[in-house]
Amino acid sequence: MHLKVMDINYIKKKYPNEHNSSDRWLTIVVEEIGEIAKAIQDGDINNFVEEVTQSIAALYLMCQDVINSKEIGTPTNSQAV
């Protein structure tokens, strides 16, 4: 399994802001991970794999955003990295 460009593009389309606060990114990642839990509950292997790769894509974009902005934290508690 490897991260596909289409998973990254899917996350970018679903959440169009290129820069999000860390707490917003965490909300996005947790929502995607919740979809993994649903796939497990449903016993849907194909959807499980899709949701895992989409969650990885969200985490990747979160890291890229922090690297590019050089800050982490909430809008009121931001710190340079």
C-alpha positions as CSV (number, residue, x, y, z in Angstrom):
1,M,0.0,0.0,0.0
2,H,1.3,3.5,-0.8
3,L,-0.1,7.0,-0.7
4,K,-1.7,7.9,-4.0
5,V,-1.8,11.4,-5.4
6,M,-5.5,11.0,-5.8
7,D,-5.9,10.6,-2.0
8,I,-4.0,13.8,-1.4
9,N,-6.2,15.6,-4.1
10,Y,-9.3,14.1,-2.5
11,I,-8.4,15.6,0.9
12,K,-7.5,18.9,-0.7
13,K,-10.9,19.0,-2.5
14,K,-12.8,18.0,0.6
15,Y,-11.0,20.5,2.8
16,P,-10.0,23.3,0.4
17,N,-8.1,25.6,2.8
18,E,-4.4,25.2,2.2
19,H,-3.5,26.6,5.6
20,N,-5.4,25.4,8.7
21,S,-4.7,25.8,12.4
22,S,-3.4,22.7,14.1
23,D,-6.7,22.2,15.9
24,R,-8.6,22.4,12.6
25,W,-6.2,19.8,11.1
26,L,-6.7,17.6,14.1
27,T,-10.5,17.8,13.6
28,I,-10.0,16.8,9.9
29,V,-7.7,13.9,10.8
30,V,-10.1,12.6,13.5
31,E,-13.0,12.8,11.1
32,E,-11.1,10.7,8.6
33,I,-10.1,8.2,11.2
34,G,-13.7,8.0,12.3
35,E,-14.4,6.8,8.7
36,I,-11.9,4.0,9.3
37,A,-13.8,2.9,12.4
38,K,-17.0,2.9,10.3
39,A,-15.4,0.7,7.7
40,I,-14.2,-1.7,10.4
41,Q,-17.7,-1.8,11.9
42,D,-19.2,-2.5,8.5
43,G,-16.6,-5.2,7.7
44,D,-15.9,-3.3,4.4
45,I,-12.3,-4.1,3.6
46,N,-12.1,-2.0,0.4
47,N,-13.5,1.1,2.1
48,F,-11.2,0.4,5.1
49,V,-8.1,0.6,2.8
50,E,-9.5,3.7,1.1
51,E,-10.2,5.5,4.4
52,V,-6.7,4.6,5.8
53,T,-5.0,6.1,2.8
54,Q,-7.2,9.2,3.0
55,S,-6.3,9.5,6.7
56,I,-2.6,9.2,5.8
57,A,-3.1,11.9,3.1
58,A,-4.7,14.2,5.7
59,L,-1.8,13.6,8.1
60,Y,0.7,14.3,5.3
61,L,-1.0,17.6,4.4
62,M,-1.1,18.6,8.0
63,C,2.6,18.0,8.3
64,Q,3.2,19.9,5.1
65,D,1.1,22.8,6.4
66,V,3.1,23.0,9.6
67,I,6.4,22.8,7.8
68,N,5.4,25.5,5.3
69,S,3.9,27.9,7.9
70,K,6.5,27.1,10.5
71,E,4.0,27.3,13.3
72,I,1.9,24.9,15.3
73,G,-0.9,25.5,17.7
74,T,-4.3,27.1,17.8
75,P,-4.8,30.5,16.3
76,T,-4.5,32.1,19.8
77,N,-1.7,29.8,21.0
78,S,0.6,29.5,17.9
79,Q,4.3,28.7,18.3
80,A,7.0,28.9,15.7
81,V,8.8,25.6,14.9
